[in-house]
Amino acid sequence: MTDQVPRRRETPDERADRNWIEVLQELRVLQTGTQILTGFLLALAFQPAFADLAPGQKGLYLVLIALSALSAVLALAPVAAHRMLFRAGAKAAVVSAGHVCLLAALAIVSFLLAGVVGFVFDVVIGTTAGWIAGGSLALAAAAGWVVAPLMIRARRR
């Protein structure tokens, strides 16, 4: 955030290095969870009961696979950019792009998590339960990942 007064005594390069380390740590957390979720989703298609899913459930499953793949691409994009721009003096730009990719990946993952929960509830209990469970998780993600941080930011100003 360029509009804030820096509270640390660091050069722009030191700040970029520190911010890059923070982005990488957050990406590691995100990637681990999405990799496990992706593995779970990919394994479902090879289960005997998969053939019994309704067409709408199969469609939702394919949307979830696409979201999972997209979240992986977004989460890996900053690492790819860093490799492509290695020693090009562009770390601050890579950090900024990584920040945007991380936010986009988190948004995708929130839909993915809500969708997976809704999908499982739909298959196990029924469509209404799926919508309630998925919607509830989407609201919880919005509250925890967006509303709460924005409230903290507003209080600090």
QUIRALIN-V591980 format. One record per backbone hydrogen bond with DSSP energy under -1.0 kcal/mol. NH is the residue of the N-H (numbers start at 1). CO is the residue of the C=O. If there is no record, write none. Layout:
BEGIN
NH;CO / NH;CO
END
This chain:
BEGIN
4;1 / 10;8 / 15;11 / 16;12 / 17;13 / 18;14 / 19;15 / 20;16 / 21;17 / 22;18 / 23;19 / 24;20 / 25;21 / 26;22 / 27;23 / 28;24 / 29;25 / 30;26 / 31;27 / 32;28 / 33;29 / 34;30 / 35;31 / 36;32 / 37;33 / 38;34 / 39;35 / 40;36 / 41;37 / 42;38 / 43;39 / 44;40 / 46;43 / 47;44 / 50;47 / 51;48 / 52;49 / 53;50 / 58;54 / 59;55 / 60;56 / 61;57 / 62;58 / 63;59 / 64;60 / 65;61 / 66;62 / 67;63 / 68;64 / 69;65 / 70;66 / 71;67 / 72;68 / 73;69 / 74;70 / 75;71 / 76;72 / 77;73 / 80;76 / 81;77 / 82;78 / 83;79 / 84;80 / 85;81 / 88;85 / 94;90 / 95;91 / 96;92 / 97;93 / 98;94 / 99;95 / 100;96 / 101;97 / 102;98 / 103;99 / 104;100 / 105;101 / 106;102 / 107;103 / 108;104 / 109;105 / 110;106 / 111;107 / 112;108 / 113;109 / 114;110 / 115;111 / 116;112 / 117;113 / 118;114 / 119;115 / 120;116 / 121;117 / 122;118 / 123;119 / 124;120 / 125;121 / 126;121 / 130;126 / 131;127 / 132;128 / 133;129 / 134;130 / 135;131 / 136;132 / 137;133 / 138;134 / 139;135 / 140;136 / 141;137 / 142;138 / 143;139 / 144;140 / 145;141 / 146;142 / 147;142 / 148;143 / 150;146 / 151;147 / 152;148 / 153;149 / 154;150 / 155;151 / 156;152
END
